[in-house]
Amino acid sequence: DAEGGGGARTNKTQKGKRKKKVVVGVIDEGLIAYFKAPRSFTGEDVCELHLHGSIAVCKKMLEVLATMSDVDEKESRKTSSSFRDVRPAEPGEFSKRAFLNKKMNLV
């Protein structure tokens, strides 16, 4: 499908007419870094996605991950992980979480 499976998707123009189906596959290459608690900076399990800063690529990656969560939940009622809550970190969020988890202090 259009969210990363390599299938086809129908796009509509502003007038509602159907456009030609577009096949979408790989959208970009990046790096995923996983840090296991309690040995991460924040003291929590953290997964960082390192992408090429394009707004379109970042938005598409979040859409793909959200779609993966939907598929995962349909295939198995018991899931150990979910991508539903994936989002960019807020400014200062890692430091805040590290402080709240007593991994750093303000002195």
Sequence and secondary structure as in RCSB ss.txt:
>XXXX:A:sequence
DAEGGGGARTNKTQKGKRKKKVVVGVIDEGLIAYFKAPRSFTGEDVCELHLHGSIAVCKKMLEVLATMSDVDEKE
SRKTSSSFRDVRPAEPGEFSKRAFLNKKMNLV
>XXXX:A:secstr
 TTTTS EE  B TTS B   EE       EEEEE TTSSSSSS EEEEE    HHHHHHHHHHHHHHHHHHHHH
 SS S   TT     TTHHHHHHHHTTS    
